Amino acid sequence: MRIVIAGGHGQIALRLERLLSAGGHEAAGIIRDPEQADALREAGAEPVVLDLESASADEVGEVLRGADAAVFAAGAGPGSGVARKDTVDRGAAELFADAAERAGVRRFLMVSSMGADARRQGDEVFDAYLRAKGAADDYVRSRSGLDWTILKPGMLTNDAGTGLVRLEASTGRGPVPRDDVAAVLAELVETPATAGLTLELVSGSVPVAVAVKAIAGE
């Protein structure tokens, strides 16, 4: 499979690219900074330099053409203000979904956040982030041409992954290593029966592959 990942230099994305490459897949990561290209190559992914804040749907569609799946793992990141939460966490996600639909890429994974809600109140940057993520989730759900799955991890950590998770429609809050988030995404890419599901993810006691199969009803 060819999988295109938006936000290809992100911490989860790089982990996912390594897993996909090791599994025999062809991964491509969209990045804005050409200096990040070597890190993607080291992870086994093809770097694609494109700014999702200024690109057109046609330009993004060209990158996605021929892909089997698309993963949105981009984000404005720590230190960014309210404006970029909207242009990246919402705007770029919606653009990526539009482009995937145009390019005929049905399988679409969205890395969201626990607590994401377009109706969230508050003036803090984190409130704006959760509103943007929630709006993007709602937009992806509205795209009839996508077999989408939305993944909402809990508090992300850089602890070594355990491979043991809790993956449900509602888990309650909790931490989860980025390693395990990437492992779940790699399984979800190959599990189309999870299309149409919004899932929360925290550390737990169930092996990743078993958790994904269970939520898919397999």
TAGIKA-V295107 format. One record per pair of residues at least 24 apart in sequence whose ideal C-beta (glycine too) atoms are under 10 Angstrom apart, sorted by the first residue. I is the first residue (numbers start at 1). GAP is how many residues later the second one is. Records with the same first field share a line. If there is no record, write none. Layout:
I = GAP, GAP
//
This chain:
1 = 24, 25, 26, 66, 67, 68, 106, 188, 189
2 = 24, 25, 26, 44, 62, 63, 64, 65, 66, 67, 68, 103
3 = 24, 25, 26, 42, 64, 65, 66, 67, 68, 102, 104, 106, 182, 183, 186, 187
4 = 24, 25, 26, 41, 42, 44, 56, 59, 60, 61, 62, 63, 64, 65, 66, 67, 68, 92, 95, 96, 99, 101
5 = 24, 25, 26, 35, 40, 43, 62, 64, 65, 66, 67, 68, 69, 91, 104, 106, 180
6 = 24, 25, 42, 44, 46, 54, 57, 58, 64, 65, 66, 67, 68, 69, 82, 86, 87, 89, 90, 91, 93, 94, 104, 105
7 = 24, 25, 45, 64, 65, 66, 67, 68, 69, 70, 81, 85, 86, 89, 104
8 = 24, 28, 29, 31, 32, 35, 37, 38, 39, 40, 41, 42, 63, 65, 66
9 = 24, 26, 27, 28, 30, 31, 34, 36, 38, 64, 65
10 = 26, 63, 64, 65, 67, 101, 168
11 = 62, 64, 66, 145, 147, 167, 168, 170, 171
12 = 59, 61, 63, 99, 139, 141, 144, 166, 167, 169, 170, 173
13 = 27, 30, 32, 58, 59, 60, 61, 62, 98, 165, 169, 172
14 = 25, 26, 28, 29, 30, 31, 59, 164, 168
15 = 28, 58, 146, 162, 163, 164, 165, 166, 167, 168, 170, 171
16 = 27, 29, 55, 57, 93, 95, 162, 165, 166, 167, 168, 169, 170, 173
17 = 24, 25, 26, 27, 28, 29, 30, 54, 56, 165, 169
18 = 24, 25, 26, 27, 161, 164, 168
19 = 24, 25, 160, 163, 164, 166, 167, 168, 170
20 = 24, 25, 49, 51, 162, 165, 166, 169, 170
21 = 24, 25
22 = 164
23 = 163, 166, 167
25 = 43, 44, 161, 164, 165
26 = 40, 41, 42
27 = 42, 44, 159, 162
28 = 35, 36, 39, 42
29 = 42, 44
30 = 25, 30, 33, 34, 40, 42, 43, 44, 62, 66
31 = 43
32 = 42, 56
51 = 41
52 = 35, 36, 39, 40, 41, 43, 44, 47
53 = 31, 34, 35, 38, 39, 42
54 = 33, 38
55 = 37, 40, 41, 44
56 = 39, 42, 43
57 = 37, 38, 39, 40, 41, 42, 43, 44, 45, 46
58 = 41, 44, 45
59 = 36, 40
60 = 32, 35, 36, 37, 38, 39, 40, 42, 43
61 = 34, 35, 37, 38, 39, 40, 41, 42, 43, 44
62 = 37, 40, 41
63 = 33, 36, 40
64 = 32, 35, 36, 37, 38, 39, 40, 41, 44
65 = 34, 37, 38, 39, 40
66 = 37, 38, 39
67 = 33, 36, 37, 38, 40
68 = 37, 38, 39, 121, 122
69 = 31, 36, 37, 38, 39, 40, 78, 116, 119, 120, 121, 123
70 = 26, 27, 29, 30, 31, 33, 35, 36, 37, 38, 39, 40, 76, 78, 119
71 = 25, 29, 36, 37, 38, 39, 40, 78, 80, 114, 115, 117, 118
72 = 24, 25, 28, 36, 37, 38, 39, 40, 64, 68, 76, 78
73 = 36, 37, 38, 78, 108, 109, 112
74 = 37
75 = 36, 38, 54, 57, 58
76 = 49, 52, 53, 56
78 = 47
79 = 46
80 = 45, 48, 49
81 = 44, 47
82 = 41, 42, 43, 45, 46, 47, 49, 50
83 = 45
84 = 41, 44, 45, 48
85 = 40, 41, 42, 43, 44, 45, 46, 47, 48
86 = 42, 43, 45, 46, 49, 50
87 = 45
88 = 41, 44, 48
89 = 24, 27, 39, 40, 41, 42, 43, 44, 45, 46, 47
90 = 28, 38, 39, 41, 42, 43, 44, 45, 46, 47, 48, 49
91 = 41, 44, 45, 48
92 = 40, 44
93 = 39, 40, 42, 43, 44, 46, 47
94 = 41, 42, 44, 45, 46, 48, 49
95 = 44
96 = 40, 44
97 = 39, 42, 43, 44, 45, 46, 48, 49, 51
98 = 41, 45, 47, 48
100 = 40, 43, 45, 46, 48
101 = 39, 42, 43, 44, 45
102 = 43
103 = 42
104 = 41
105 = 40, 41, 42
106 = 37, 39, 40, 41, 42, 86, 89
107 = 39, 40, 41, 42, 81, 82, 83, 84, 85, 87, 88
108 = 32, 35, 37, 38, 39, 40, 41, 42, 87
109 = 31, 37, 38, 39, 40, 41, 42, 75, 76, 77, 79, 80, 85, 86
110 = 26, 27, 29, 30, 31, 36, 38, 39, 40, 41, 42, 88
111 = 39, 40, 41, 42, 70, 71, 74, 90
112 = 24, 25, 28, 38, 39, 40, 41, 86, 87, 88
113 = 24, 38, 39, 40, 41, 42, 43
114 = 37, 38, 39, 40, 41, 42, 56, 57, 58, 59, 60, 62, 86, 87, 88
115 = 37, 39, 58, 85
116 = 34, 36, 82
137 = 61
140 = 58
141 = 55, 57
146 = 49, 50
147 = 45, 46, 47, 48, 49
148 = 46, 47, 48, 49, 50
149 = 36, 39, 40, 42, 43, 44, 45, 46, 47, 48, 49, 50, 63, 66, 67
150 = 44, 46, 47, 48, 49, 50
151 = 30, 33, 34, 37, 43, 46, 47, 48, 49, 50
152 = 46, 47, 48, 49, 50
153 = 24, 25, 27, 28, 31, 32, 46, 47, 48, 49
154 = 27, 46, 47, 48, 49
155 = 47, 48
156 = 24, 25
157 = 24, 46
159 = 44
161 = 42, 47
162 = 41, 42, 43, 45, 46
163 = 43, 44, 45, 46, 48
164 = 39, 40, 41, 42, 43, 44, 46, 47
165 = 36, 37, 38, 39, 40, 41, 42, 43, 45, 46, 47
166 = 34, 35, 36, 37, 38, 39, 40, 45
167 = 27, 30, 32, 33, 34, 35, 37, 39, 41, 43, 44, 45, 47, 48
168 = 29, 31, 32, 33, 34, 36, 38, 43, 46, 47
169 = 28, 29, 30, 31, 46
170 = 28, 29, 30
171 = 28, 29, 30, 31, 32, 33
172 = 28, 30
173 = 27, 29
174 = 26, 27, 28, 29, 30
175 = 27, 28
176 = 24, 25, 26, 27, 28
177 = 26
180 = 24, 28, 31
181 = 27
182 = 26
183 = 24, 25, 26, 28, 29
184 = 24, 25, 27, 28, 31
185 = 27
186 = 26
187 = 24, 25, 26, 28, 29
188 = 24, 27, 28
191 = 24, 25, 27
192 = 24
193 = 24, 25
194 = 24
//
